[in-house]
Amino acid sequence: MQQPTKAFQVLATVTDYTRFCGLPAPAHPLLTLIDLAGARHAPPPAPLPPVMQQLYTVWLKRDFKGRLHYGHQAYDFSEGVLGFVAPGQVFSVDETLDISELSGWMLVFHPDLLRKYPLGQKITSYGFFSYQVHEALHISAQEEALLDGLLATLRGEYERPIDAFSQDVLVSQIELLLSYANRFYHRQFLTRRAPAHDLLSRFEALLAAYFATEGPRPLPTVQHFADALHVSPAYLSDLLRSLTGQNTQQHIHHVLIERAKLLLRSTSLTVNETAFRLGFEYPQYFSRLFKSKTGLTPAAYRFSAH
């Protein structure tokens, strides 16, 4: 996955996607299923421009050559790799990638397919759609077989003539697929506890160092720590929640409030000066956040602490 550039091609429809990949037109206007073993023989687009797709993509890839990077570490995987791309993300094709033995499947669907269904809103809550490619889900052979069975059912419906019930059935199968993916993602956090705890330790050290620095500085953001740890914001929040029960923003707020308490107890700074010292642009926001976390205003806390 590369950084977005100004010169990129937009794939707005499923037909745009299949045409870009040199594949036959889709059987359904809002969805297509691609056999990667067959697609690897399709001629690649030339030249290979960066692409922005306005589509959802779920893929299961097998037989990668080489290693995949997961956070700061690299692993060899013989099992399938499950990945997700949401609308608006930019990607590019690596011309040096060897896909001569690639197999698996890819499900591509337009957001309009889900528009009138609850899944249209629910899908935005799945953090894995905003993960970077090196944070893909590595699944077991048993999990892979389960997903292959789901795809076989979905493919059977996809290949039927479209009728009044086609969209209902397709959406229900996609929802089931994503529910299993969500289960597998949470399982992955548990099975990779050593790398996860290492990331947690480094995050806590960065957070402590940020607030220990003297002088004016902006409020820290989730993006700031995700960039420092070389993971996506969604992945960092999901991992922290799996280990501690709190997401990244909650961790930031906890340390921020503890630092505020220390300043209110041990310095003569006014509430406004305390807010500015912590990085707040507006002291009113600091006071509201402090009260929401402690039940007291900063002034009332200072009075109670003496």
matplotlib code that plots the C-alpha trace (Angstrom):
import matplotlib.pyplot as plt

x = [0.0, 1.5, 0.7, -2.0, -0.7, -2.4, -2.3, -4.5, -7.3, -10.8, -12.7, -16.2, -18.1, -17.7, -17.5, -14.6, -12.8, -13.2, -12.1, -9.1, -8.1, -8.7, -11.5, -15.0, -17.9, -19.6, -22.8, -24.3, -24.0, -23.1, -21.0, -18.4, -16.5, -13.0, -11.0, -7.4, -6.0, -7.6, -7.1, -3.3, -3.3, -5.2, -3.0, -2.1, -3.0, -0.3, 1.0, 0.3, -1.3, -2.2, -5.9, -8.7, -11.6, -15.1, -15.8, -15.5, -13.0, -12.6, -9.9, -8.4, -4.9, -2.8, 0.7, 2.4, 6.1, 8.3, 7.3, 4.5, 5.1, 2.9, 3.6, 7.4, 8.0, 7.9, 6.4, 6.2, 2.7, 1.6, -2.1, -4.5, -4.3, -7.5, -7.6, -10.0, -10.2, -12.9, -14.1, -11.8, -8.5, -5.7, -3.5, -1.0, 0.2, 3.8, 5.3, 7.9, 5.3, 5.4, 1.8, 2.6, 1.3, -1.3, -4.7, -7.8, -10.7, -11.7, -15.1, -15.8, -19.0, -20.4, -21.7, -25.1, -25.6, -25.9, -27.6, -31.1, -29.8, -28.6, -25.2, -24.8, -24.3, -22.7, -19.9, -18.3, -17.8, -15.4, -12.0, -10.3, -11.5, -9.1, -6.2, -3.1, -2.1, 0.7, -2.0, -3.9, -5.6, -3.7, -6.2, -5.9, -6.7, -10.0, -11.0, -10.1, -12.3, -15.2, -14.9, -14.5, -17.8, -19.5, -18.1, -19.4, -22.9, -22.5, -21.1, -24.1, -26.5, -24.3, -24.5, -28.3, -30.5, -31.3, -34.7, -36.5, -34.7, -31.2, -30.0, -31.4, -29.5, -26.3, -26.2, -27.0, -24.1, -21.7, -22.9, -22.2, -18.7, -17.9, -19.1, -16.7, -13.9, -14.6, -14.3, -11.0, -9.5, -10.2, -8.7, -5.6, -5.0, -5.1, -2.8, -0.2, 0.1, 3.9, 4.0, 0.8, 2.2, 5.5, 3.4, 1.5, 4.7, 6.1, 2.8, 2.8, 6.4, 5.6, 2.6, 4.5, 7.3, 4.9, 3.4, 6.8, 8.1, 8.1, 7.0, 4.0, 2.9, -0.4, -2.8, -1.6, -3.7, -4.4, -2.8, 0.4, 1.0, -0.1, 2.4, 5.1, 4.4, 4.0, 0.4, -2.9, -5.1, -7.8, -5.4, -3.8, -7.2, -8.4, -5.2, -5.3, -8.9, -8.2, -5.5, -6.7, -10.4, -9.7, -9.0, -6.2, -8.2, -9.2, -5.6, -4.6, -7.4, -6.4, -2.8, -3.9, -6.2, -3.6, -1.1, -3.8, -4.4, -0.6, -0.4, -3.5, -2.2, 1.5, 1.6, 0.1, -1.0, -4.5, -7.0, -6.5, -2.7, -3.0, -5.1, -2.6, 0.3, -1.4, -2.0, -5.6, -6.4, -9.6, -9.7, -13.4, -12.8, -10.3, -12.7, -15.5, -13.2, -11.9, -15.3, -16.6, -13.7, -13.5, -17.0, -15.3, -14.3, -10.6, -11.2, -13.2, -10.6, -7.8, -9.9, -10.6, -6.9, -5.8]
y = [0.0, 3.3, 6.9, 8.6, 10.7, 13.3, 11.2, 8.2, 6.4, 6.2, 2.9, 4.0, 0.9, -2.8, -2.8, -0.3, -2.7, -5.7, -3.7, -2.4, -6.0, -7.2, -9.5, -10.2, -7.9, -8.7, -10.8, -8.4, -4.6, -4.1, -7.2, -9.5, -12.6, -13.1, -16.3, -15.2, -18.3, -17.4, -13.6, -14.0, -14.8, -11.7, -9.0, -6.3, -2.7, -0.7, 1.6, 0.7, 3.9, 4.4, 3.6, 4.9, 2.6, 3.6, 0.0, -2.5, -5.4, -8.6, -11.0, -14.3, -14.8, -18.0, -18.9, -15.6, -15.8, -14.2, -12.7, -10.5, -7.7, -7.4, -4.3, -4.1, -7.8, -10.1, -13.6, -16.5, -17.7, -20.8, -20.3, -17.9, -14.2, -12.2, -8.5, -5.7, -2.4, 0.3, 3.0, 5.9, 4.1, 4.4, 1.5, 0.7, -2.5, -3.6, -4.5, -6.7, -8.8, -12.5, -13.8, -16.8, -19.1, -16.9, -18.4, -17.6, -15.2, -11.6, -10.2, -6.7, -4.8, -1.3, 0.5, 0.9, -2.9, -2.3, 1.1, 0.0, -2.6, -2.3, -3.6, -0.3, 1.4, -1.5, -2.0, 1.3, -0.1, -2.8, -1.4, -3.9, -2.0, 0.8, -1.4, -1.2, -4.1, -5.3, -5.7, -8.3, -11.2, -14.5, -17.4, -21.1, -23.8, -24.5, -20.9, -20.7, -23.8, -22.1, -19.0, -20.9, -22.6, -19.2, -18.0, -21.1, -20.3, -16.6, -17.6, -19.9, -16.9, -14.6, -16.9, -17.2, -14.9, -11.7, -11.7, -9.8, -11.7, -11.7, -8.6, -9.8, -13.1, -11.6, -9.0, -11.6, -13.7, -10.7, -9.9, -13.5, -13.4, -10.1, -11.5, -14.4, -12.0, -9.9, -13.1, -14.1, -10.6, -10.7, -14.2, -12.9, -10.3, -13.2, -15.5, -12.8, -11.7, -11.2, -8.8, -7.1, -6.6, -5.2, -2.7, -1.8, -1.2, 1.1, 3.0, 3.6, 4.7, 7.2, 8.5, 9.0, 10.8, 13.1, 14.4, 14.5, 17.0, 20.6, 23.5, 24.2, 21.4, 20.4, 17.8, 14.4, 12.6, 8.9, 9.4, 10.8, 7.6, 5.3, 6.9, 6.6, 2.9, 2.3, 0.9, 2.3, 4.2, 1.6, -1.3, 0.4, 1.1, -2.4, -3.9, -1.7, -2.5, -6.2, -6.0, -3.3, -2.7, 0.9, 2.3, 4.7, 7.9, 6.6, 5.9, 9.5, 11.0, 9.0, 10.1, 13.7, 13.8, 12.4, 15.0, 17.7, 16.5, 16.7, 20.3, 21.4, 19.9, 20.9, 24.2, 27.7, 27.7, 28.9, 26.6, 28.4, 28.2, 24.5, 23.9, 25.7, 23.8, 20.5, 21.6, 22.7, 25.6, 26.3, 26.1, 25.4, 22.1, 21.2, 21.9, 19.9, 16.9, 17.1, 17.2, 14.3, 12.1, 13.1, 14.5, 17.7, 20.9, 21.6, 24.4, 22.1, 19.4, 21.8, 22.9, 19.2, 18.3, 20.8]
z = [0.0, -1.0, -0.1, -2.1, -5.0, -7.1, -10.3, -9.8, -11.5, -9.9, -10.0, -9.3, -10.3, -10.2, -14.0, -13.7, -11.4, -13.6, -16.7, -14.9, -14.0, -17.5, -16.4, -17.9, -17.0, -13.7, -13.7, -11.1, -11.4, -7.8, -7.0, -8.5, -7.3, -8.7, -8.8, -8.2, -9.7, -13.0, -12.6, -12.3, -16.0, -17.0, -18.6, -16.1, -16.9, -18.6, -17.3, -13.6, -12.1, -8.5, -8.1, -5.8, -5.6, -4.5, -3.6, -0.8, -1.4, 0.7, -0.5, 0.6, -1.0, -0.9, -2.0, -1.5, -2.3, 0.4, 3.7, 4.8, 7.3, 10.4, 12.4, 13.0, 12.4, 9.4, 9.3, 7.0, 6.4, 4.5, 5.3, 3.7, 4.2, 4.5, 3.6, 3.4, 1.5, 2.0, -0.4, -0.8, -0.2, -2.7, -3.7, -6.4, -8.1, -7.4, -10.7, -9.0, -7.2, -8.2, -8.5, -10.7, -8.0, -6.4, -5.6, -3.6, -4.2, -4.1, -3.4, -4.7, -4.0, -4.3, -1.2, -2.9, -2.5, 1.3, 1.2, 2.4, 4.9, 8.5, 7.2, 5.3, 8.6, 10.6, 8.1, 9.1, 12.6, 11.4, 12.0, 9.8, 6.7, 7.6, 8.4, 6.3, 4.1, 6.4, 9.1, 7.1, 8.9, 8.9, 9.2, 9.9, 7.4, 9.3, 9.2, 5.5, 4.7, 6.6, 4.5, 1.3, 2.1, 2.6, -0.7, -2.5, -1.3, -2.2, -5.7, -6.2, -5.6, -7.7, -10.7, -10.5, -12.6, -10.6, -9.0, -6.3, -3.6, -5.0, -3.1, 0.2, -0.1, -1.2, 1.6, 4.2, 3.0, 3.1, 6.6, 7.7, 6.1, 7.9, 11.2, 10.9, 9.9, 13.0, 15.2, 13.5, 14.0, 17.7, 17.8, 16.1, 18.9, 21.4, 19.5, 18.9, 22.5, 22.5, 19.6, 20.9, 24.4, 22.9, 20.9, 24.1, 26.0, 23.3, 23.1, 26.9, 26.7, 23.9, 25.8, 29.0, 27.2, 25.3, 28.5, 30.3, 27.8, 29.0, 26.9, 24.6, 22.4, 20.8, 22.2, 21.1, 18.5, 17.8, 14.4, 16.0, 18.0, 15.2, 12.9, 15.5, 15.9, 12.1, 12.4, 11.4, 13.9, 13.7, 14.3, 17.3, 18.9, 18.3, 19.7, 22.8, 23.4, 23.2, 25.8, 28.2, 27.4, 26.3, 22.9, 22.0, 22.7, 26.1, 27.0, 25.9, 28.0, 31.1, 31.0, 30.2, 33.2, 35.5, 34.3, 34.8, 38.4, 39.1, 37.8, 39.7, 42.9, 42.7, 40.9, 41.1, 37.5, 36.9, 35.3, 31.9, 32.2, 33.1, 30.0, 27.7, 29.3, 28.4, 24.8, 24.9, 22.6, 24.4, 28.3, 28.2, 26.4, 29.1, 31.9, 30.2, 29.6, 33.2, 34.7, 32.5, 33.7, 37.3, 38.2, 39.4, 37.6, 37.7, 40.3, 42.5, 42.2, 43.2, 46.3, 47.3, 46.9, 49.6]

ax = plt.figure().add_subplot(projection="3d")
ax.plot(x, y, z, "-o")
ax.set_aspect("equal")
plt.show()
